[in-house]
Amino acid sequence: MKKFLLIILILQLVYSLSVAQQLIKGKVLDQSKEPIIGASILVEGAQSYGVTNEEGDFELSTSKGYPLVLKISFVGFKAVSKRLTAESPQALEFILEEDNLLSEVLITSRRRQEEIQAVPIPVSVVSGALLEEAQAFNVNRLKELVPTVQLYSSNPRNTTLNIRGLGSTFGLTNDGIDPGVGFYVDGVYYARPAVTTLDFIDIEQLEVLRGPQGTLFGKNTTSGAFNITTKRPRFQTEATIETSLGNYGFLQSRGSLTGALSKKIAGRLSYSGTKRDGLIYNTATQKYTNDLNNLGLRGQLLFVPSESIEVLVAGDITRQRPDGYAQVVAGVVETQRAPFRQFNQIISDLNYSLPSNNPFDRIIDHDTPWRSGNDMGGLSVNVDADIWGGTLTSTSAWRYWNWDPSNDRDFTGLQALSLSQAPSRHDQWSQEIRYAGDITSNVSAVVGVYALWQDLQSSPFHTEESGIHQWRFVQSNQNPLWETPGLLEGYGIRTTNSLQSFSGAVFAQLDWQINDKLNLLPGLRWNYDEKQVYFNRQTYGGLQTSDPELIALQQAVYNDQEFEAYVDESNFSGQVTLAYKPNRRVNSFATVSTSFKPVGINLGGLPRESGRTMIELARIEPEYVLHYELGVKTSPTNRSTVNLVFHNSAITNFQALVQTPDLSVNRGYLANAEKVRVRGAELDWNYKNTRNFSTFGALAYTDGEYVRFTNAPVPLEEVGGESFKDISGGRLPGTSKWAGSLGAEWAKEGNWLGVAGKYFIASELFYRSEFSSSPSPSQFLNIDGYAVVNARLGFRGDNGFSLFLWSRNLTNTNYFEILLPGAGNAGHYAAVLGDPRTIGLTLKFNYK
């Protein structure tokens, strides 16, 4: 089969070389005859496109024969279409007029520039300008603009990023499985979920693709992908600096500088820095915690040796040093354990009380320092060559992640779980080679190969350690030996683990234009994955004794465990999309696709039952996804778009993460649910009735259900009863039935201190209905629905100056982001709190 695929690829390339190429040159200007830099020129019905340089010139080649239609567009200008019946003897010239209507949005999700309404994929697009003005400087804040995105994070390592309720496991991260949502920045795949907590740096545009992606992107993803494009170097000198000040000591500064270094080399240097005081008061340290302390740098060099080749070299580094990610005890559940094992009885026996019973008092008394050192960065080289009527792209990248944490996982001022630390080092290397172009005049294709190597190591080891009060939390019977002085104090585990993995793929997707109204888009992917893991957990400390009864008590809390595993899997997946365009205002499509999430390995320890390590839980079967999608994209008027999508995903061997009463399983453990189903509908729209008013919105209905999960762990309130439970028919965690966003902006031309520009007022509303915050449905770990309102008003000058006031969570709504059981499941649970109302002022200067 591999040889067959290689032969097909070679035949396609040879045939494309034999097809006559048409060379088209031209210039794009504004009404003042000034060059427009970065305008897009597309050949309708083909994958050929060009982008104007600093002189407004472009050059592109296409195999599509005459007659053909060129479409020229740039944000803020009316798009122009021109029909060419024959080769022009001289360079073409196009004059674009300012556009008072809805600007067309161009995306690169299909590895070429296209108008979003013409693409038969459900895609949400957020511009970098909106991200900056709305203070949505990371993915957690982005979800308020894109309601199909869910993000839950108790710290950068333990982050869940989902689209339509699917993607990553809910709760603590287990490194033995892959995420189901791809995260790409300028074509480079970021493997670690910690990237979602980093500040965006100099973003041009962010595209959220919904549904399985595998025939267009390098890494296979089962529920969607983030495709982020940063601002590229330009040969025209430009500088931007932006500063924001707000309450809680908020200070953020962002800036960039770009320009020509020579006739063929341009550079760009960008930075982002964010600081903010803590939002939670710790009575033990008499300081506020959960602050922000982020710094990021990104540098790029663009080398253009000829009109047909571009080389982009990029490097970035981000450093986060917050005193933070502390959680507040949000409630106590009575479990099915004996009365002496209930949380309230335990703390009463220890003469302790919580500093507050209201989590929104934002008060804690944690005695273990919080630390979340998070470093990430890398280098990439991207080469684009216009060849064979399309673009041949090579993307090579290396990235790293360093994680240095300290957590208080008992969430109290007691010395129960005194240390919980999982320092890690991750390196990844990736290579993608991809061709996107015309095969014939009515068939275009994306063909690529992809490889990803990962090396994840404990650095040097992970630690879980008991304190002086731990004996009372883990006491399982009335044996007086539990009270032996020093029995568990300082008793813990040090775990050395490693994961080496390789993922390789060959993928292809065709776009066959059957006629002017009908397109067929088949795609195929072959994927190969292998993983090799080593896990070695050793106990240390505690009372040194030879008494077998005391040793048995210690071993009931922490025990040695060691295993190695190697797995490899290969599979085929693919999709077929039929797109029908009855007229220029309607684009409908239907998609059937399959996808796989690779085989997994439990890499956080295995649970025990009656003193036996459950080795049979080490292997996690790969997920298999069968997905259906039906959608229609419309442009009812020149000033509006309305899109509607229906989707249904059936997942076999769904990879779920569960919390266990066994402290030895310090990252939870993985299990396969036999079958899961997610279905729903999504509506989004944009409208701009005049030059001064615009609005956008999205509404998503999502129904996620465990169709069959017969051997699931019990919810918190049932700990102490049966070890497992049939939760078939229960809902998936983290998924609201309803979620929506609504935004609007009104602007009016005016002058401020002699500067011409526009006054504006804008607001966004985000709402989600209640949802479960427990992998197994619980009566208590549910989060009520809430709404968040953000707003801003100010002035944007035509000369690049802007000044505006902003507020996030304007109504000061109290809400939970996620609820988490305490380690050992004693009955108490903690919450990650949503931010209170923040207000601030932003100043921005832009020089061209």
C-alpha positions in Angstrom: 0.0 0.0 0.0 2.9 2.4 0.8 4.4 1.8 -2.6 1.1 2.3 -4.3 0.6 5.7 -2.6 4.1 6.7 -3.6 3.5 5.7 -7.2 0.2 7.7 -7.3 2.0 10.8 -5.8 4.8 10.6 -8.4 2.4 10.2 -11.3 0.4 13.2 -10.1 3.5 15.3 -9.9 4.8 14.2 -13.3 1.4 14.9 -14.9 1.2 18.3 -13.3 4.6 19.1 -14.9 3.2 18.3 -18.3 0.3 20.7 -17.9 0.9 24.1 -19.5 1.4 26.9 -16.9 0.0 30.3 -17.4 2.1 33.2 -15.9 0.1 36.2 -14.7 1.7 39.4 -13.5 0.2 42.6 -12.3 -0.1 45.5 -9.7 -2.7 46.4 -7.2 -3.2 50.0 -6.1 -5.6 52.1 -4.1 -7.6 55.1 -5.4 -4.6 57.3 -4.7 -2.4 55.1 -6.9 -0.5 54.0 -3.8 0.6 50.3 -3.8 -1.5 47.9 -1.6 0.8 45.5 0.2 -0.5 42.1 1.1 -3.5 42.1 -1.3 -4.6 38.6 -2.3 -5.0 37.5 -6.0 -6.8 34.2 -6.5 -7.6 32.2 -9.6 -11.3 31.2 -9.2 -11.8 27.4 -9.2 -8.1 26.7 -8.6 -5.5 26.7 -5.8 -3.3 29.3 -7.5 -2.9 32.6 -5.7 -0.5 35.4 -5.2 0.2 38.2 -2.7 1.4 41.7 -3.6 4.8 42.8 -2.4 5.9 46.2 -1.1 5.5 47.7 -4.5 2.0 46.3 -5.0 3.3 43.8 -7.6 2.3 40.2 -7.9 3.1 37.2 -10.0 1.4 33.8 -10.1 1.3 30.7 -12.3 -1.7 28.4 -12.9 -2.5 25.4 -15.0 -6.1 26.6 -15.4 -6.6 27.4 -19.1 -8.2 30.6 -20.5 -10.8 31.9 -20.0 -10.2 32.3 -16.2 -11.3 34.7 -13.5 -9.0 36.6 -11.1 -10.3 37.8 -7.8 -8.4 40.6 -6.0 -9.2 41.4 -2.4 -7.8 43.2 0.6 -9.4 44.0 4.0 -11.1 47.4 3.9 -11.5 47.4 0.1 -14.1 46.1 -2.3 -13.1 42.9 -3.9 -12.6 43.0 -7.7 -13.1 40.2 -10.2 -11.7 40.2 -13.7 -12.3 37.7 -16.5 -9.3 37.0 -18.7 -9.9 35.4 -22.1 -6.3 35.3 -23.2 -2.8 36.0 -22.0 -2.2 39.7 -21.5 0.9 41.2 -23.3 1.6 43.5 -20.4 1.2 43.5 -16.6 -2.3 43.9 -15.3 -3.3 46.8 -13.1 -6.1 46.8 -10.5 -7.5 49.8 -8.6 -9.3 48.9 -5.3 -11.9 51.2 -3.8 -12.5 51.5 -0.1 -15.2 49.2 1.1 -18.1 50.3 3.3 -19.6 46.8 3.2 -18.7 43.6 5.1 -15.1 42.8 4.5 -14.3 39.4 3.1 -12.4 37.1 5.4 -9.6 35.1 3.8 -8.4 31.9 5.5 -5.6 29.4 5.0 -7.2 26.3 6.6 -7.1 24.4 3.3 -3.4 25.4 2.8 -4.2 28.2 0.4 -5.9 31.6 0.7 -9.7 31.4 0.2 -12.7 33.4 1.1 -14.2 31.8 4.2 -17.7 31.6 2.8 -16.4 29.5 -0.1 -14.8 26.8 2.0 -17.0 23.7 2.8 -15.7 23.5 6.3 -17.2 25.0 9.5 -14.6 27.6 10.5 -14.7 30.4 13.1 -12.3 33.3 12.5 -11.1 35.9 15.0 -8.9 38.7 13.8 -5.8 39.8 15.8 -7.3 43.3 16.2 -10.3 41.9 18.0 -8.2 39.7 20.2 -6.2 42.7 21.2 -9.0 45.1 21.8 -11.2 42.5 23.7 -8.2 41.7 26.0 -8.5 38.1 24.7 -4.7 37.5 25.0 -4.9 33.7 25.5 -7.1 30.8 24.5 -9.0 30.8 27.8 -10.3 34.3 26.9 -10.8 33.4 23.3 -13.5 30.9 24.2 -15.8 33.9 25.0 -15.7 34.8 21.3 -16.0 31.2 19.9 -18.6 29.3 21.9 -17.8 25.9 20.4 -14.4 26.0 22.2 -14.1 24.7 25.8 -10.9 25.2 27.9 -10.4 24.1 31.5 -7.1 24.6 33.2 -6.1 24.1 36.8 -2.5 25.0 35.7 -0.7 25.0 32.4 0.1 21.3 32.5 -3.4 20.3 33.5 -5.3 21.9 30.6 -8.2 20.5 28.6 -8.8 22.1 25.2 -11.9 20.8 23.5 -14.1 21.7 20.5 -17.7 20.6 20.6 -16.9 18.8 23.9 -14.3 16.5 22.4 -10.5 16.6 22.2 -8.6 16.1 25.4 -9.3 14.2 28.6 -11.2 16.2 31.3 -9.3 17.0 34.5 -5.6 16.2 35.2 -3.4 15.6 32.2 -2.0 12.1 31.6 0.9 12.3 29.1 0.3 8.9 27.7 -2.4 10.0 25.2 -2.5 12.6 22.4 -4.8 15.7 22.3 -7.7 15.6 19.9 -7.5 19.3 19.1 -4.5 20.4 17.0 -2.8 23.7 17.8 -0.8 25.2 14.9 1.1 28.5 14.8 2.3 29.4 11.3 2.0 25.8 10.3 4.0 24.4 13.3 2.1 21.9 15.5 2.4 22.6 19.3 2.1 19.3 21.1 1.8 20.4 24.7 -1.5 21.7 26.2 0.4 24.3 28.2 0.6 26.4 25.0 -3.0 27.4 25.5 -2.1 29.4 28.6 0.5 31.5 26.9 -0.1 35.1 25.8 -0.7 35.5 22.0 2.2 37.4 20.3 1.5 39.6 17.3 -1.4 37.6 15.9 -2.8 38.3 12.4 -5.7 35.9 12.5 -6.9 32.8 14.4 -9.0 30.2 12.7 -10.9 27.5 14.6 -11.8 24.5 12.5 -14.5 22.3 13.8 -14.7 18.6 13.3 -12.0 15.9 12.5 -9.0 17.3 10.6 -6.5 14.9 9.0 -6.4 15.3 5.2 -5.2 18.9 5.3 -3.1 19.2 8.5 0.1 17.5 9.6 -1.0 15.9 12.9 -4.2 13.9 13.0 -6.9 15.5 15.2 -10.3 14.1 16.0 -12.3 17.1 16.9 -10.8 20.2 15.3 -7.8 22.5 15.1 -6.6 26.0 15.9 -4.8 27.5 12.9 -3.0 30.7 14.0 -1.2 33.1 11.7 1.1 35.6 13.1 2.0 38.9 11.4 4.8 38.4 8.9 7.9 40.6 8.3 7.3 43.4 5.8 9.7 45.4 3.6 7.9 48.6 4.6 9.0 50.0 8.0 6.3 49.7 10.6 6.3 49.9 14.4 3.5 49.3 16.9 3.5 49.7 20.7 0.5 49.2 22.9 0.2 49.6 26.7 -2.7 48.7 28.9 -3.2 49.6 32.6 -6.0 48.2 34.8 -7.2 47.4 38.3 -5.5 44.7 40.4 -2.2 46.1 39.2 -2.8 45.0 35.6 0.0 46.1 33.3 0.4 44.8 29.7 2.8 46.0 27.0 2.9 44.7 23.5 4.9 45.8 20.5 6.4 45.0 17.2 9.0 46.4 14.7 9.3 45.3 11.1 11.2 46.5 8.0 13.7 45.7 5.3 17.2 44.5 6.3 18.2 44.4 2.6 16.5 44.2 -0.8 15.6 40.6 -0.2 15.5 40.2 3.6 12.9 41.6 6.0 12.7 41.2 9.7 10.1 41.4 12.5 10.6 41.5 16.2 7.6 41.3 18.5 7.1 41.1 22.3 4.3 40.7 24.9 4.5 41.3 28.6 1.7 40.9 31.2 1.7 41.4 34.9 -1.2 41.5 37.4 -1.6 41.1 41.2 -3.2 38.1 42.6 -6.9 37.7 43.0 -7.0 35.3 45.9 -5.8 36.1 49.4 -3.7 33.5 51.3 -4.1 34.0 55.1 -1.1 31.7 55.7 1.3 33.8 53.8 -0.7 37.1 54.1 -0.2 37.7 50.4 -2.4 37.6 47.3 -1.8 34.7 44.9 -2.8 33.7 41.4 -1.1 36.7 39.8 0.2 37.0 36.2 3.8 37.3 35.3 4.3 36.6 31.6 6.9 37.6 29.0 7.1 36.5 25.4 9.4 37.3 22.4 9.1 36.3 18.8 11.6 37.1 16.0 11.2 36.4 12.2 13.4 36.8 9.1 11.8 36.7 5.7 14.1 35.9 2.8 12.7 36.3 -0.8 15.5 35.2 -3.2 13.0 35.3 -6.1 9.4 35.9 -7.0 8.7 32.2 -6.6 10.5 31.4 -3.3 10.0 32.6 0.2 12.0 31.4 3.3 10.7 32.3 6.7 12.8 31.6 9.8 11.1 32.2 13.2 12.1 31.8 16.8 10.1 32.4 19.9 10.5 32.1 23.7 7.9 32.6 26.4 8.5 32.7 30.2 5.8 32.5 32.8 6.5 32.9 36.5 3.1 33.3 38.3 2.6 32.7 42.0 -0.5 31.0 41.1 -3.1 28.5 40.0 -4.4 28.0 43.5 -7.8 26.6 43.9 -10.4 27.5 46.5 -12.5 24.8 48.4 -15.9 25.2 46.9 -17.9 22.6 48.8 -18.0 19.3 50.6 -19.8 16.1 49.5 -20.8 13.3 51.9 -19.3 10.1 50.4 -20.3 6.5 51.1 -17.3 6.0 53.4 -17.7 5.5 57.1 -18.6 8.6 59.2 -15.1 8.9 60.5 -13.8 9.2 56.9 -16.0 12.2 56.0 -14.1 15.4 55.3 -15.9 17.5 57.9 -15.3 14.8 60.6 -11.6 14.6 59.6 -10.9 18.4 59.9 -12.9 18.5 63.1 -10.7 15.8 64.6 -7.7 17.9 63.6 -9.2 21.1 65.1 -9.2 22.8 61.7 -11.8 24.9 59.9 -11.7 26.3 56.4 -10.9 30.1 56.2 -14.2 30.6 54.4 -17.2 28.6 53.4 -17.9 30.9 50.5 -15.5 30.3 47.6 -16.2 33.8 46.2 -14.7 35.4 49.2 -11.5 34.4 47.4 -9.7 33.3 50.6 -7.4 30.4 51.1 -4.8 29.3 53.8 -2.6 27.0 51.7 0.7 26.1 53.4 2.5 24.6 50.4 3.9 27.3 48.1 2.3 27.6 44.7 4.7 27.7 41.8 4.0 27.4 38.1 7.2 27.9 36.1 6.2 27.5 32.5 8.8 28.0 29.7 8.2 27.3 26.0 9.9 28.2 22.8 11.4 27.0 19.6 12.7 27.5 16.1 11.1 26.9 12.7 12.1 27.2 9.0 9.3 27.5 6.4 10.0 27.4 2.7 7.3 28.1 0.1 8.1 27.6 -3.6 5.7 28.4 -6.4 6.0 25.4 -8.7 3.8 23.2 -10.9 0.9 25.6 -10.7 0.8 25.6 -6.9 3.0 25.9 -3.8 5.4 23.3 -2.4 5.9 23.9 1.3 8.5 22.6 3.7 8.0 23.3 7.5 10.8 22.2 9.8 10.5 22.9 13.6 11.9 22.2 17.0 10.1 23.1 20.2 10.7 22.7 23.9 8.7 22.9 27.1 10.0 23.2 30.7 7.5 22.8 33.6 8.5 23.6 37.2 5.5 23.4 39.5 4.5 23.3 43.2 0.9 22.6 44.2 -1.2 22.3 47.3 -3.5 19.4 46.2 -5.3 19.0 49.6 -6.5 22.6 49.1 -6.3 23.3 52.8 -4.0 24.7 55.5 -3.4 21.2 56.8 -0.3 19.3 56.0 -2.0 16.4 54.3 -0.6 16.2 50.8 2.4 18.5 51.6 4.1 18.2 48.2 2.7 17.7 44.7 5.2 18.4 42.0 5.6 17.0 38.4 8.6 18.9 36.8 9.0 17.9 33.2 11.0 18.6 30.1 9.5 18.1 26.6 11.2 18.3 23.2 9.6 17.9 19.8 10.9 17.8 16.3 8.5 18.0 13.3 8.8 18.0 9.5 6.1 18.5 7.0 6.4 18.6 3.2 3.2 19.6 1.4 2.1 20.5 -2.1 -1.0 22.5 -2.8 -1.9 23.3 -6.4 -3.7 22.5 -9.6 -3.6 19.0 -11.1 -5.8 19.9 -14.0 -8.0 22.8 -14.9 -10.8 21.5 -12.7 -8.9 19.4 -10.1 -6.7 20.7 -7.4 -5.0 18.9 -4.6 -3.2 19.0 -1.2 -0.7 16.2 -0.8 1.7 15.9 2.1 3.9 13.9 4.4 4.3 14.6 8.1 6.6 13.4 10.9 6.7 14.2 14.6 9.1 13.0 17.2 8.6 13.7 20.9 10.7 13.1 24.0 9.1 13.8 27.4 11.1 13.2 30.6 10.5 13.8 34.3 13.0 16.5 35.4 14.4 14.9 37.4 11.4 13.2 39.1 7.8 13.8 40.1 7.1 14.0 43.8 4.1 13.3 46.0 4.7 13.6 49.7 2.6 13.2 52.9 2.5 15.7 55.7 1.8 15.4 59.4 -2.0 15.2 58.9 -2.1 12.8 56.1 -2.7 9.8 58.3 -6.2 11.1 59.1 -7.2 11.6 55.5 -6.1 8.1 54.4 -7.1 6.2 57.6 -9.2 3.4 56.3 -10.2 1.7 59.6 -10.1 2.2 63.3 -6.7 0.5 63.8 -4.9 2.7 66.4 -1.6 2.1 64.5 -2.7 4.9 62.1 -1.9 7.3 64.9 1.7 6.1 65.2 3.8 9.4 65.4 5.7 10.1 62.2 4.2 7.1 60.4 3.4 9.1 57.2 5.1 12.4 57.8 7.6 12.9 54.9 6.5 9.6 53.4 6.1 9.9 49.6 7.0 8.8 46.1 9.5 9.9 43.5 8.6 8.9 40.0 10.9 8.8 37.1 9.1 8.4 33.8 9.8 9.0 30.1 7.9 8.9 26.9 9.4 8.7 23.4 6.9 8.8 20.5 6.9 9.0 16.8 3.9 9.9 14.6 4.1 9.8 10.8 1.5 10.3 8.1 0.8 10.6 4.4 -2.3 12.6 3.5 -4.0 13.9 0.5 -7.2 15.8 -0.4 -8.6 16.5 -3.9 -11.0 19.2 -4.9 -12.8 18.2 -8.1 -14.9 20.9 -9.7 -17.5 18.8 -11.4 -19.3 21.9 -12.8 -19.8 25.5 -11.8 -22.0 24.5 -8.9 -20.8 21.1 -7.7 -17.5 20.1 -6.1 -16.4 16.7 -4.8 -13.7 16.7 -2.1 -12.3 13.2 -1.2 -9.5 12.9 1.3 -7.3 10.1 2.6 -4.8 9.7 5.4 -2.5 6.9 6.5 -1.2 7.3 10.0 1.5 5.4 12.0 2.2 5.9 15.7 4.6 4.3 18.1 5.2 5.0 21.8 7.7 3.7 24.2 7.3 4.5 27.9 9.1 3.8 31.1 7.6 4.3 34.6 9.5 3.8 37.9 7.9 4.9 41.2 9.9 4.5 44.4 8.7 5.2 48.0 10.9 7.2 50.5 10.7 8.8 53.9 8.2 8.3 56.7 8.7 6.2 59.8 11.6 3.8 59.4 10.3 0.6 60.8 10.5 -3.2 60.4 7.0 -3.7 61.9 5.0 -5.5 59.1 1.7 -3.9 60.2 3.1 -0.4 60.0 4.8 -1.1 56.6 1.4 -2.4 55.3 -0.3 0.9 56.3 2.4 2.9 54.5 2.1 0.7 51.5 -1.6 1.2 51.4 -1.0 4.9 50.8 2.1 4.8 48.5 3.8 1.9 46.9 6.5 1.1 44.4 5.5 0.5 40.9 7.6 0.0 37.7 6.6 -0.9 34.1 7.7 -0.5 30.5 5.6 -0.6 27.5 5.9 -0.3 23.7 3.0 0.1 21.3 2.6 0.9 17.6 -0.5 1.3 15.5 -1.3 2.3 12.0 -4.6 3.1 10.4 -6.4 4.7 7.5 -8.9 7.5 7.8 -10.5 9.9 5.4 -13.4 12.0 4.4 -15.7 12.8 1.5 -17.3 16.2 1.1 -19.9 17.2 -1.5 -20.3 20.9 -1.9 -23.1 22.5 -3.9 -23.3 26.2 -4.8 -26.7 27.0 -6.4 -25.7 30.6 -6.7 -23.0 33.1 -5.5 -24.8 33.7 -2.2 -25.2 30.0 -1.1 -22.7 27.3 -0.4 -23.9 24.0 1.0 -21.9 20.9 1.9 -22.2 17.5 3.4 -19.3 15.6 4.9 -18.7 12.0 6.1 -15.3 11.4 7.8 -13.4 9.0 9.9 -10.6 9.7 12.3 -8.4 8.0 14.9 -6.8 9.2 18.2 -3.6 7.0 18.7 -3.3 4.3 21.2 -2.5 5.5 24.7 -0.5 4.4 27.8 -1.3 5.2 31.4 1.7 7.3 32.4 0.6 8.5 35.9 0.5 5.3 37.8 -2.0 2.5 37.8 -4.8 2.0 40.4 -4.9 -0.9 42.8 -7.7 -3.2 43.8 -7.4 -5.2 47.0 -3.7 -4.5 47.1 -3.2 -5.6 43.5 -1.9 -3.3 40.8 -4.3 -3.3 37.9 -1.8 -3.9 35.1 -4.6 -4.6 32.6 -5.4 -0.8 32.7 -1.9 0.1 31.3 -3.0 0.1 27.6 -5.6 2.5 26.3 -7.2 1.5 23.0 -7.2 4.1 20.2 -10.3 6.1 19.6 -12.3 5.7 16.4 -14.5 8.5 15.2 -17.2 8.4 12.6 -18.4 11.9 11.9 -21.2 13.4 9.8 -21.6 17.1 9.0 -24.2 19.0 7.0 -23.9 22.8 6.5 -24.9 25.8 4.6 -23.0 29.1 4.3 -25.0 32.1 3.0 -24.5 35.7 2.2 -28.1 37.1 2.2 -26.8 40.6 1.3 -23.5 42.2 0.6 -23.5 43.2 4.2 -24.2 39.9 5.9 -23.4 36.3 6.3 -25.4 33.5 8.0 -24.1 30.0 8.4 -25.8 26.9 9.8 -24.2 23.5 10.6 -25.5 20.2 11.9 -23.0 17.6 13.2 -22.9 14.1 14.7 -19.9 12.2 16.0 -19.9 8.6 17.2 -16.7 7.6 19.1 -15.8 4.0 19.9 -13.3 3.4 22.7 -13.5 7.0 23.9 -10.4 7.8 26.0 -11.5 9.2 29.3 -9.5 10.3 32.4 -10.8 9.6 35.8 -9.8 10.5 39.4 -9.2 7.7 41.9 -9.2 7.4 45.7 -5.7 5.9 45.3 -3.1 8.6 46.0 -0.5 6.6 44.2 -2.3 7.4 40.9 -1.2 11.0 41.1 -2.4 12.1 37.7 -5.6 10.1 37.5 -5.8 7.1 35.2 -7.1 6.5 31.7 -10.0 4.3 30.7 -11.9 3.5 27.5 -15.6 4.2 27.3 -17.1 1.8 24.9 -19.1 4.4 23.0 -19.7 8.1 23.1 -21.9 10.3 20.9 -21.8 14.1 20.4 -24.3 15.8 18.2 -25.5 19.4 17.8 -26.1 22.4 15.7 -24.3 25.7 15.2 -25.4 29.1 13.9 -23.2 32.1 13.3 -23.7 35.4 11.6 -22.0 38.7 10.7 -23.8 41.9 9.7 -22.7 45.4 8.8 -25.5 47.7 7.9 -23.5 50.9 7.4 -19.9 52.0 7.6 -20.4 52.7 11.3 -22.3 49.6 12.8 -21.5 45.9 12.7 -22.5 42.9 14.7 -21.6 39.2 14.9 -22.8 36.2 16.9 -22.7 32.5 17.3 -25.0 30.0 19.0 -24.1 26.4 19.6 -26.2 23.5 20.8 -24.2 20.4 21.9 -25.4 17.2 23.3 -22.7 14.8 24.5 -23.5 11.4 26.0 -21.8 8.2 27.1 -23.8 5.8 25.0 -22.1 2.9 26.7 -19.6 3.0 29.6 -20.2 0.0 31.8 -17.0 0.0 33.9 -16.6 3.7 34.7 -15.3 5.0 38.1 -17.9 6.3 40.5 -18.5 10.0 41.1 -17.2 11.7 44.3 -20.4 11.1 46.4 -20.3 7.3 45.7 -16.6 6.8 46.8 -16.6 4.1 49.4 -19.2 2.0 47.7 -18.7 0.1 44.5 -15.4 0.6 42.7 -16.9 1.0 39.3 -20.3 2.1 37.8 -22.3 1.8 34.7 -22.8 5.4 33.6 -24.3 4.6 30.1 -26.7 7.4 29.2 -24.8 9.9 31.3 -23.6 13.2 29.9 -20.0 14.1 29.0 -18.2 16.5 31.3 -17.4 20.0 30.3 -20.2 20.3 27.7 -23.0 22.8 28.0 -26.2 22.1 26.0 -26.2 25.8 25.0 -23.4 28.3 24.5 -23.4 31.6 22.6 -21.7 34.8 21.9 -22.9 38.2 20.7 -20.8 41.2 19.7 -21.6 44.6 18.3 -19.7 47.8 17.5 -20.9 51.3 16.7 -18.4 53.9 15.4 -18.7 57.5 14.2 -16.1 59.6 12.4 -14.7 62.6 14.3 -11.6 64.4 15.5 -9.8 64.2 18.9 -7.1 66.8 19.7 -6.9 67.5 15.9 -6.5 63.8 15.0 -9.0 62.5 12.5 -10.5 59.1 13.2 -13.5 57.3 14.7 -15.1 57.2 18.1 -16.4 53.8 18.9 -18.3 51.7 21.5 -18.2 47.9 21.5 -19.4 45.0 23.6 -19.4 41.2 23.6 -21.6 38.9 25.6 -20.7 35.2 26.3 -23.2 32.7 27.7 -23.1 29.0 28.5 -25.6 26.8 30.2 -24.8 24.6 33.2 -22.5 21.6 32.7 -21.0 18.6 34.5 -17.5 19.0 36.0 -17.0 15.3 36.8 -15.9 12.6 34.4 -18.6 10.4 35.8 -21.9 12.3 36.2 -22.3 13.6 39.7 -25.2 15.2 41.6 -22.9 17.8 43.1 -20.0 18.6 40.7 -22.1 20.6 38.3 -21.5 24.2 37.4 -24.4 26.6 37.0 -24.8 28.5 33.7 -23.4 32.0 33.6 -23.0 35.0 31.3 -20.0 37.4 31.0 -20.2 40.8 29.5 -17.1 42.7 28.1 -17.2 46.2 26.8 -15.0 49.1 25.6 -15.2 52.6 24.2 -12.7 55.0 22.8 -11.1 56.6 19.8 -9.2 55.1 16.8 -7.1 57.6 14.9 -6.5 57.4 11.2 -2.8 57.9 11.9 -2.5 54.6 13.9 -3.2 56.1 17.4 -6.0 54.7 19.5 -7.2 55.2 23.1 -10.0 53.3 24.8 -11.4 52.2 28.1 -12.3 48.5 28.6 -13.9 46.2 31.1 -14.1 42.5 31.3 -16.9 40.8 33.3 -18.5 44.2 33.5 -21.4 42.8 35.7 -18.9 41.2 38.1 -20.5 37.8 37.7 -19.3 35.0 40.1 -18.8 31.8 38.3 -16.7 28.6 38.4 -14.4 27.5 35.5 -14.0 24.0 36.8 -14.5 21.9 39.9 -11.9 19.4 41.1 -12.1 16.7 43.8 -9.3 16.8 46.4 -6.6 14.2 46.2 -7.8 11.0 47.7 -11.4 11.9 47.3 -12.1 12.7 50.9 -15.3 14.5 50.0 -14.2 18.1 49.5 -13.8 19.7 46.1 -12.1 22.8 44.9 -12.8 25.4 42.2 -11.0 27.4 39.6 -12.7 30.8 39.8 -13.6 33.0 36.9 -12.0 36.5 37.1 -13.9 39.3 38.8 -14.7 42.6 37.0 -11.5 44.2 35.6 -11.3 47.6 34.1 -8.5 49.4 32.3 -7.2 51.8 29.7 -5.3 51.0 26.5 -3.0 53.3 24.5 -1.8 52.2 21.0 0.6 53.8 18.6 1.3 52.6 15.1 3.9 54.1 12.8 4.2 53.3 9.1 
